[in-house]
Amino acid sequence: MNRSKYLGALAALALAAGGVTAQGLAAQGATAGLDATSAIDPIAPVHDIPSSVDSTLVNETKGSWFVELESEPASSGTDAETLTAERQDFRAAAKDAGVDYSVRRTFHTLFNGYSIDMDSAQLGRLQRTKGVKAIYPMTQVEIPENPAGAGNEPELATALGMTGADIAQNELGLTGAGVKVAIMDTGVDVDHPDLGGPGFPNSRVVTGYDLVGDDYDAGSSDPAKRVPHPDAVPDDCYGHGTHVAGIVGANAEGRAGGITGVAPGVTFGAYRVFGCEGSTDSDIMLAAMERALADDMDVLNMSIGSAYSWPSYPTATASDRLVDRGMVVVASIGNEGASGLYSAGAPGLGEKVIGVASFDNTHVTALSAVANPSGASVPYLPLGNVAAPPTEGTTDPMVDAGKVCPSVGIPLTADVAGKTALIARGSCTFEEKYATAAEAGATAVVIYNSSPGLFSGGGVVDRGIPGIGIPQAEGKALAAEIAAGTEVTLTWTDDEVSTPSPTGGLISSFSSYGLSPDLALKPDIGAPGGNINSTLPLEQGGHGVMSGTSMASPHVAGAVALLLEAHPRLRAWQVRDVLQNSADPADWSGAPGAGYLDNAHRQGAGMLDIPGAVQAGATVLPAKLTLGESDARTGTTTKWVTVRNTTRKTVTYTVSHAPALATYGDTFAPSFADAYADVSFSRESVTLRPGRSGTVGVTVTAPEATDADQLVYGGYVVVTADDGTAYSVPYAGYAGDYQAIDPITPVMSGDEVVADLPSVASLTACAELIELDCIDPQGTYDLVPDGATYTLGTVNGLPDVPYTLVHFQHQVEKLQVTVLDAATGRPVDRRGAYAVDLTGVERNASAGGFTAYAWDGSYTTLRGDTKSVRDGDYVLSLKALKAGGDSWNPDHWETWTSPTITIDRP
């Protein structure tokens, strides 16, 4: 029997501070419903791990939607006549049903249907409209954070070395020549010399399109800014897309001060989907995909996405269809690691997409200052786009201002007026710390890290004073000198230093977790993404540092170009398999060197290994194993992998197992466990002649766990050739009954109920009503647990209708809200009475997130008829089909019934 050792994340953190005994850890493990007699290893994490849950109420309601029609799109073979007829039929049926909507975009190539704006009160009638296959909420994608700053030494050497891109270029002679890579992003600086500039088109950026214009912002309160203004030139006024393009394939061409990317011989297509600030909508991403297909791109990199999605989301399924058409699609998996499990996003969740996780760079290239009077060098990175520090001169004397987070009751601990404020990282945003010190009169802000190493801090608004981030050790040394009464200053220099990162080669703290909500293994692979130096628009200094899975994805896209150059007959759907087989699983970021592999559902196959992929002498397929829920009776699953010898000699391959850490407990703040599966093989080795294949049975017995543990486990099947070359296949599964997770729950903060959701609420105040986008974090709904009376008109300019507020702690297969007669408890119509009927509902982003569904007094029957209720008393019955659930099984549905709602029209 496998006896699991459970590691509570918070307990391990406490142990690092020396305050918890091994017996205390065991007790904490028992409270989570785990085996209290299991041995507990006191591992002290040295890397950021999600901890406390922010349960502040946050409205996450959508007001725009994708409507998918019945037939497959044109890329899957449906003829134009059929698609045209379906669109005409839908619009006629929607008109007859009284659906009030406006069309945003029409799609037929990669998606058959529309994107529309529509009030959520009409979801029921829209779902029942003839010809509608599915409805998906339109996700707004925020523009990624700006770089930490310009002026750093323009080189990618350490990141290229992590993946072997330097070897592929210098020893294998690969550049990606002849491969066309599409960059869907904020545009590309077409004047940058590292990217073929000046001008568009140029020798490198050969095609592209600006789908939005500079002023576009999907989330703006100004309606004019929500209207795209396309342009032929996809230039970049923000920086993210230029940074991404540089990682893929910048080419310094021998110029001093230039950058060389992973594949410096590729040509680019640039597809701009963001303005100069704000956010974009998923339908614009889908439109850009269709343009990339029309332009015959070989590879598409999307360093953007919408978290908490399903693989069925339109941007994911459209990406799968691109792969079917011969384009390799690479996408960042997301930067939502702090929000816990199942946070990976579309399009990276696509079944055929290469979803990329982020590892921290081994080194950070930074500017440096000199601490006085000690003379110590202090490496730093600027905070966002704040005022750049000078390259000479000395700061005002420094004071230790503490942690500084007024929003959580942590004030400045020193008078910073006319001084340099030294501030500790943690508990709130960099912006809050910087702004607080600036408003109090500080002349510079120095934030030191909460863990070893440097960091890049975005999202900071310039307030006219320098702001920098420094390593933890240097920050504590400065604080100690100040505490000893020494007058401390910094002398600015123009010196640049390459500083080793203590988290180099480990999964980045921000990188999103899988699994996919259908339990598919995601992410697929990882690459350097933390602290990456690359190109920026010339107006921003030409080069700078950014962090994110956004930076990891282009490393993989560049690797794909090198692989396609080396093996031009490789098919698009084969590329991910080759990359995964050759990747290198990494140690757990919580205790590197302790012998634990990081979660397979966090790092996928591991770190990208480009020479290993190019020179691979075997394939092992499938290249990843999705095990799903453990078998209810035995907990055992058997899969088969096929090993193929692609060398010219006979090779013996040995099969073995490398387990990885599991996660368990709170979705939003998971704990870690060395809860390993038992894995056995039908044979321990296989000898194959050139070109021959052999199959091996892989039997996996899930670790023991209760349903309450919500244990996600994983590891690697390792196939080692007799020359020592190893090929691996990641696997992951869920131990127990996946449907034991309750998807709709109250909002909790510890053991305290913050808001009893689901609940019925009234909208009570709003500065400007734009489909509820103006709801602030404090909430402007009145919860009405005892019911209320509604006119279905307007009061004080606001809709006087009931809203059902729901907190989704997990994704939902299907959501239905049925209108019942309050007196009888039966549906108001024997043919069905649906106020809401949705499939593929995403989980909320935070422990306090909620989604509001309005009811306007109407309902739709199974026949598609739309009706309105008479004045009277009603209740709303909400039913959620759990992820992976069977609709015929009542145990797989979670239900909630509202208090009595009275409709009394004037």
Protein Blocks (a to p, Z undefined) as FASTA:
>chain_A
ZZdddddfklmmmmmnopacfklmmmmmmmnopafkbccdddddfbdcdfbdcfbdcdfb
dfbdcdddfbdcfknopafklmmmmmmmmmmmmmmnopacddfbdcfklogcddddddfk
lmmmmmmpghiabdcdddddddddddfbehiacdfklmmmmnommmmmmmnopghioiac
ddddebjafkbmknopacjddfklmgdcdfkbjmlcfkbcblklmpccddfblcdfklmm
mmmmmmmmpcfklpghiacdfblmbccddddfbdfehjddfklmmmmmmmmmmnopabdc
dfbddehiafkbmklmmmmmmmmnopacdddebjclmnoghkaccfklpmkbccdddddd
fbdcdddddddfklpacddddehjadcddfedjddddddebjopaknopacfbdfehiac
dddeehiafklmmmmmmmnopabdcdddfbecddddehiacehiacddddfklmmmmmmm
mmnopacdddddfbdcddddfkgoiacfklccdddfklpacdfbdcdfehpaddddfknn
opacdedjklmmmmmmmmmmmmmmmmmmbcfklmmmmmmmmpccdddfklghilpacdfk
lnonojcdfklmmmocbdcddfbdcebjadfklopacdddddddfbfbdcdddddddddd
ddehjfklccdddddcddddfbfbdcddehiacddddddddddddfklopacdddddddd
fkopacdddddddedjfklpcfbdcddehjacfbacddddddfbdfbagehllpcfkopa
dcdfkopadehiaeehiacddddddddfbdcfbdcdddddfklopafbfnbpafbdcehi
acdfbfkbccddddehiacdfkopacdddedddddddddddehiafklmklpccdddddd
ddddZZ
